[in-house]
Amino acid sequence: MTTSTIVFFHAHPDDEALISAGTIARAVDAGHRVVLVLATDGGAGFFDPSLLAAGETLADRRRREAQASAEALGVTELLFLGFADSGLEPPAAGDWPAGSLCATSPAEATERLVKILQEQSADLLMADDSAGGYGHPDHVRVHAVALAAAAELELPFIEVTIDREFLSGGIDLAASLGLEVPEGFVPPDLSNWYTPHSQLTHTVDVSGALDRKRASMAAHATQASSESADSVRTLAVFIGLPEDIFAIAFATEWFVSHQPIPEQFSALFTPVTQ
């Protein structure tokens, strides 16, 4: 039997843990090769510097965390596109950091991704949604690059996303249960975040892979840390959820496909009934 290959393409180390880890694990269980491609090294952002070894940079550490996550999920190969983390916004001067994904032409990034897809004999590409999730510039760019690469290779492409209404309801539920919701995690208006339920096309039931999804999250220790004891990171909240609440929050992963799911992968996905 010929093995099929799915390439998951995300912006930063830990993105896979949050929105596609369960599907990665399910795909591995189904016998598919899974390649995880990360566009950047994740070297921007705040964290607890005491977690770093002597001479280690945040980017170094996040690469190691990504490898631990990939191993927990059974990923066949972890690859980096080779760009630096752009950060949430350009510096005051208006220029993105040199070598970052957003400082690079989309054509160059697309060329690198196309080469990987060809070398890996990809049968399916899965990547960030058109909203860039919560609008992070690197996520937006990853979507554009994935779309261009898939079109160039005539490769099936599925957007990885979150049900916007489920997210909103989950935040309200967490608050009602007295669970901690990180300050600033939710803007007053979620209308530009992820995907409304009406536009979703498929889900994947990952309830049988929650142990591996939590292990994937836990691998990214820097992203659950902060220099300030008063600052609570989103990932730390997720990792610390009781088992039953974690299952409610993370047993389903959501997708948007603009073409039929390739037959060899169709058993993974359940069509959304509107």
N, C-alpha and C positions, 0 to 999 in steps of 0.2 A: 504494500500500500504506500502510495506517495504521501509524504508528510507535507502539510500546508504550513505556510509561514504568515503570522500576523506581526506587523510592526506597529507598536504603540509609540507615538511621538509626543513628547511633552516638553514644556519650557524649562522646568527646574527639577532638581532632585527633590522629592517628596510629593510632586504633583501626581505621580502614579499612585502613591499610597492613598491619596485623598479621593480620587475619582475613578480609578480603573483597576486597582489592585485585585479586587474580587474577580473581575472578568479575566484578568491575566491568569490568575490561579485556575479558574474554570477552564480556560483555553488549554492550559498545560495539562490539566487532568484529562481533557478530551484528546490528547495526543498531538496537539499542534506545536510547532516551533513558535516561540514568542521571543521577539527581539524588542528590547526597550531602548529607544533613542531619546536622549536628552539634549535639548538645544543649547543650554548654558550650564555653567559650572555652579550656579547658585551662590556665587561669592559676594552678593550684596545682601544687606539686611542686618538686623541686630540679633545678638545671641550672647550667651554666657561665654566669655573668652577663656574661662578656666577649663572648658571642655577640650581645648586644643592642646595637642602635644607640643613640646618645644620645637620651634621652627615651622610648625604646621600653620597653613592659612585656612581660612574658612572654606575656600574652594577645594583645598586638599581634603578637608574633613568631609565635605558634602559629597565628594566623589566616593569616598569610602562608605559613607552612609547609603548612597545609592546602590553600591555593590551589595551591601548587606540586605537591603530591601529586595533587590533582584534575586538573591539567593533564597530568601524566605518565600518568594513567590514561584520559584522554579524557572525563572527566565533563562532562556538559552544563551543569550548574549546581551550585554549592556554596552551601548556605544554612546559617545558624546559627539555632537556636531562640531564642537570646538570653539564656541563663543563664550564671552563673559556675560554675566548677569547684567542686564540693563538697569535694574532698579525700577522703582515705581514711577519715577519721572526724571526728566533730564535735569542736570545741574542748572543753576541760575543763568549761566551763560547760554543755555539752550542747546548744547551739544551732548549727545549721549556719550557715555564713557568709551574710550577707544577700545576696539576689539569686542564690544558688546553686540548682542544680537541686533538691537535697534540701530546701532551705528553702522551696520553692514547692509549692503544692498540686498533686497529680497531675492534678487536673481542669484547672488552668490550663495545665500543660504539654501535656496531651492536646488542649486546645482549639487551642493554637498548631500542633501537629503536624497536626491535622485540617485546619486552614486551608491549610497548605502542600500536603497531599495533594490537596485539592480544587483548589487553584490550579494544581498541576502535572498534574492529570488522571491521577493514579497508577493503574497497573494491578496493581502488586504492591509490597508493603512487606516489606523485609528489615531485621532489627534484632537486637540482642543477645539471647542465650539466657536462659532462665528462671533460671539460676544467676548471671547477671550475670558470666559468664566466670569470673574468679577471685574473685568476690564483691564487687567494688568497688561502693559504694553508688550511684554514678551509673549504672553499667551495669545494676544491678538496677532502678533507676527507669526507665531507658530501655526495658527490656523491658516493664514494666507499662504505660507510656505507649503504646508501640507496640501492645500487645495491645488496650488500650482504644480506640485510634483505629481500628484495623482492624475491631474489632467494630462501632463506631459507623457506619462507612462500608461495612460488609460487604465488606471488601477482603481478598484473599488475603494471608496473613502467613507468612513463613518465618523461623525462627530461624537466625542465623549463629553458629557454634560451633566447637569443636575436639574431635576424637576424644580422649577422656581417656586411653585406653590408648596411643594413638599418642604423645601428649605425654609420658607417663611413660616409654615405651620410648625416645623421642628423647633424653630427659635422660640415661638410662643409656648410650645409644650415644655421646653427646657426651663423657661422662665417660671412657668406655673408649677413645675416640680421643684423649684428652688435650686436648680443646677446653675453653675456659673457660666455666664455668657461673656466672653472677653469684650472689654470696652472697645468700641470702634469696629468690632467685627461686622456689624450690620449697619448700613447707612439708612437714613430715613425712608429711602425709596429703593426697592429691589427691582424696579422695572427694567433695568439694564443688565441684570445679573443672569447668567446661564440661560435657560430655555423655558418658556412657559409650557405647561403641560400640553396645551393644544397643538404644539409643534413637535412633540416627542414622537418618535416612530417605533422605538424598541426599548425593552428593558432586559436586564440579565439578573436572574436570581442568584445571589452570591452568598446565601445563608450558610451553605456548606463550606465556605472558604473564609469565614469571619476570623478564625484564628490566624490565618495567614495575612489577612488584611490588617489586623491589629499589629502583627509582628512587623509588617512593612512600615506602618506608621511609627512604631517604636524604634525602628532602625534610624530614623531621622532625629536623633536626640538634640541636635543644635536648634532645630525648628520648634522644639518644645521647651526651649530655654530662653532666658532673658537676663540681662545685667541687673535689672531691677526686680526686687521681690514684690513690688506692687503691680507688676505687669504680668498678665496671664496670657500665654500664647494659645491660639486656637487648637493647635495639634495636641498640646498638653491636656486641654479639656477633653478632646476626643479620646485620647489614650486612657484617660482616667474614668471614663464612663462605666457605670455598672454594666455587667454582661447583658442584661435584658434590655437596657436602654441603648447600648451599642448595637444590638441586633435590630432594634426598631429603626435606628438612624442609618445603618449601613448595609442592610440585607439586600438592597436593590441598587443597581447602577443603571444609568439612563443614557440613551443614545439617539442621534438623529442620522438617518440614512436617506440620501436622495436617490438611491437606486436599489434594486433588489439585493438582499444579502446573498453573497455567493453560497451555493448549495452546501459546500463542505463546512461552512460555519453556521448554517441556519439553525442547527439544533441548540446553539448557545443562546439564541435571542428569542424573546417573546414579543410579538407585535403589540403595540399599544392600541387599545380600543378607546376611541374618543367618545 
